[in-house]
Amino acid sequence: MFAELINGSVYGVLVGVIAGGIITTGATLFLENRKEKKTASALAHAFRGELKALQAIVRKRRYVEGLRNVVTHVQSSHQPYDFVIRVSHEYFNVFRSNIDKIGTLKNPLPERIAEFYVTANSILEDLKLIAEGLLKGAAAEGYLEFYSSLLQLFEEAMNNASEIVSIIDEEYP
């Protein structure tokens, strides 16, 4: 009888320890998962804010419209035309500060966000080259090719930003 009591107690204690461990692990995993989801949501909304601000700047300053006008002018006049957009500030603070956390977002956001910022950096590089006089002395065809390509990058970036914002709105309401 004493042996049965000890064996029963040991099993009872063992079952209690295992159950407590499972409950503690489950609660910890639940809370950690909840925290990660909150962090990912906050990050997604920070990207959303930065993308919306960039889109607003491009719209208000009419960069795409200006580039379309330049392309049309060079096509019709066959004359070079300078269109300089100077960029003197860092506009990608959210991206730069959180690049190491981008993988916490739901797919396809990490890939799409990276794609947007690579395109945007390419645009900034092109704008810098223009400001430095890359096109000075070039034939009209050179202007047309360069500005047409830049216009395409701007339009692609604006469309990608809109798609990313839509995905964020859907995945992180």
C-alpha positions in Angstrom: 0.0 0.0 0.0 2.8 2.4 0.9 4.5 1.5 -2.4 1.3 2.2 -4.3 0.9 5.6 -2.5 4.5 6.6 -3.3 4.1 5.5 -7.0 0.8 7.3 -7.3 2.3 10.4 -5.7 5.3 10.3 -7.9 3.2 9.9 -11.0 0.9 12.7 -9.8 3.8 15.0 -9.2 5.3 14.0 -12.5 2.1 14.7 -14.4 1.7 18.0 -12.5 5.2 19.1 -13.5 4.7 18.1 -17.1 1.3 19.8 -17.3 2.7 23.0 -15.6 5.6 23.0 -18.1 3.3 22.7 -21.1 1.0 25.4 -19.8 4.0 27.7 -19.1 5.5 27.1 -22.5 2.2 27.6 -24.3 1.5 30.8 -22.5 5.0 32.1 -23.2 4.8 31.2 -26.9 1.3 32.8 -27.1 2.6 36.0 -25.5 5.7 36.1 -27.6 3.7 35.5 -30.8 1.3 38.3 -29.8 4.2 40.7 -29.2 5.8 39.8 -32.6 2.5 40.4 -34.4 2.2 43.8 -32.7 5.7 44.7 -33.6 5.2 43.6 -37.2 2.0 45.7 -37.4 3.7 48.8 -36.1 6.6 48.3 -38.5 4.2 47.8 -41.4 2.4 51.0 -40.5 5.7 52.9 -40.3 6.5 51.8 -43.8 3.0 52.7 -44.9 3.5 56.2 -43.5 6.9 56.7 -45.2 5.6 55.4 -48.5 2.5 57.7 -48.4 4.7 60.7 -47.5 7.0 59.9 -50.5 4.0 59.6 -52.8 2.6 62.9 -51.5 5.9 64.7 -52.2 6.2 63.3 -55.7 2.6 64.3 -56.4 2.8 67.8 -54.9 6.0 68.6 -56.6 4.6 67.1 -59.8 7.8 65.2 -60.7 6.1 62.6 -62.9 4.1 65.3 -64.7 7.3 67.3 -65.2 9.2 64.3 -66.6 6.3 63.5 -69.0 6.5 67.1 -70.2 10.2 66.9 -70.7 9.9 63.7 -72.7 7.2 65.1 -74.8 9.2 68.3 -75.4 12.4 66.5 -76.4 10.4 64.1 -78.7 8.6 67.0 -80.5 11.4 69.6 -80.6 14.4 67.2 -81.0 16.2 69.6 -78.6 17.8 68.8 -75.3 16.0 70.0 -72.2 17.3 70.2 -68.7 15.0 69.0 -65.9 16.9 69.0 -62.5 15.4 67.7 -59.3 17.8 68.3 -56.4 17.6 65.9 -53.5 19.5 67.1 -50.4 17.8 65.1 -47.6 17.6 61.5 -46.6 14.0 60.4 -47.3 14.2 56.7 -46.3 14.6 56.8 -42.6 12.1 54.1 -41.7 13.7 51.7 -44.2 17.2 52.4 -43.1 16.3 52.1 -39.4 14.4 48.8 -39.8 16.0 46.9 -42.6 17.0 44.2 -40.2 13.3 43.7 -39.1 11.8 43.6 -42.6 11.6 39.8 -42.5 9.1 39.9 -39.7 6.5 41.2 -42.1 4.0 39.0 -43.8 4.9 37.9 -47.4 5.1 39.4 -49.9 5.9 42.6 -48.0 9.6 42.1 -47.4 10.3 41.5 -51.1 8.0 44.3 -52.3 9.4 46.8 -49.9 13.0 46.0 -50.8 12.1 46.2 -54.5 10.5 49.7 -53.9 13.6 51.0 -52.1 16.0 49.7 -54.7 14.0 51.4 -57.4 13.8 54.6 -55.3 17.6 54.6 -54.7 18.1 54.2 -58.4 16.0 57.2 -59.0 18.0 59.2 -56.5 21.2 58.2 -58.2 19.9 59.3 -61.6 18.8 62.6 -60.1 22.2 63.2 -58.7 23.8 62.4 -62.0 21.6 64.9 -63.7 22.4 67.6 -61.1 26.1 66.9 -61.6 25.7 67.6 -65.3 25.7 64.1 -66.8 23.6 65.1 -69.7 25.4 68.4 -70.5 26.4 68.3 -74.2 24.4 65.2 -75.0 22.3 64.9 -78.1 18.5 65.1 -77.8 18.3 61.3 -78.2 20.4 60.9 -75.1 18.2 63.2 -73.1 15.1 61.4 -74.4 16.4 57.9 -73.5 17.6 59.0 -70.0 14.4 60.9 -69.1 12.1 58.2 -70.5 13.9 55.7 -68.4 13.7 57.9 -65.3 10.0 58.5 -65.9 9.4 54.7 -66.1 11.3 54.3 -62.8 9.2 57.0 -61.1 5.9 55.5 -62.4 7.0 52.0 -61.3 8.0 53.2 -57.9 4.7 55.1 -57.4 2.7 52.0 -58.5 4.7 49.7 -56.2 4.2 52.1 -53.3 0.4 52.0 -53.9 0.4 48.2 -54.0 2.5 47.9 -50.8 0.1 50.3 -49.0 -2.8 48.2 -50.2 -1.2 45.0 -48.9 -0.4 46.6 -45.6 -4.0 47.9 -45.3 -5.2 44.3 -46.0 -2.7 42.4 -43.8 -2.5 44.9 -40.9 -5.8 46.6 -40.6 
